[in-house]
Each structure stands twice: as structure tokens, then as C-alpha cells.
């Protein structure tokens, strides 16, 4: 699982796709590489978001339990 803090992580930039089919053919190798890189990066970004969500939920559970102990102590 990636070690990251999702809020500090930046979503990858969407790849550029020329309007012209001629340009698409002329730059096919570069465009393909950009799209494949984007797909790999966005998958990593989603894994990072998932990991951060799981971490934050666990932290929220722990804080809630801590708060419950505090309330019991003060009552």
C-alpha cells in the first residue's frame, strides 16, 4: 500500500490529445506513452486516496474511543 498523505498528493495531469487525426498519427508513439503513463499514475493516485481514507477512518475511530474515555472520566 502506498505511503502517502492524499491531500499532499497531486492528481496527474490529463494527457493532451490533438484535435487533428493527422497530428494523432504523427505523434502516436508520444501520445500513447503519455496516455499509458497517465493511466499508471492515476491508478497509483487512487491507491493513495484509498490508503489515506483507510488511515483517516482508523484515526477517527481511535479519536472517538479516546473521547469516550474522556467523557466517562469527566462524568
N, C-alpha and C positions, 0 to 999 in steps of 0.2 A: 504494500500500500504506500502511495507517495507520502512523503513527509513534507507537508506544506500547510500554509495558512491560506485558505481560499481567498479571503479578502485582499491579500497582498499579491495574489496571482492574477496575471492579466490574460484575458481571453485572447487566443490567437487572432490575428487579423485575417479577415476573409480574403481568399485569393482573388486576384484580378482575372477577369475573363474578357478578352477583347470582343467588341461587337461584330467585327468582321470575321467571316469564316476563313478568309484568306490569311488574316493575321493568326487565327487559331491554328491553322495548318503550319504556317511559317514558324511559329513558336511552340509547337506541340510538345516537344520534349521539356521545355522550361515550364510550360503551363501544367503539364502532367506532374512534374516534380513538385511544383507549388501546391497543387491540389492534394497530392499524397502526403506532403509534409503537413498541410493544414489538418487533414483527417487524423494523422497520428497525434498532432498537438492537441486537437480538440478532445480526442479520447483521453489523453493524459489530463487535460483540464477537467473533464467530467469526473475522472477518478479522484482528482484532488478535491473537487467540490463534495463528492460523496464522502471522502475521508474526513473532511472538515465538518461536515454535517454530523457524522457519527461522533466525532470528538466533542462537538458542541452539545449534542444531546446527552452524552455521558456526563459532561461537566454540569449541565443543567440539573441532571438527576442528583449529582453529588451536592450541589449548592442547595437544592430543595431539601435534601436529607439534613444538611448542616443547619438550615433554617429551622427545620422541625425540631432539632435538638435544642437550638437556641430558645425557641418558643416554649418548649417544655421546661427548660431551666428557669426561665423568667416568670412562668405562671405560678 
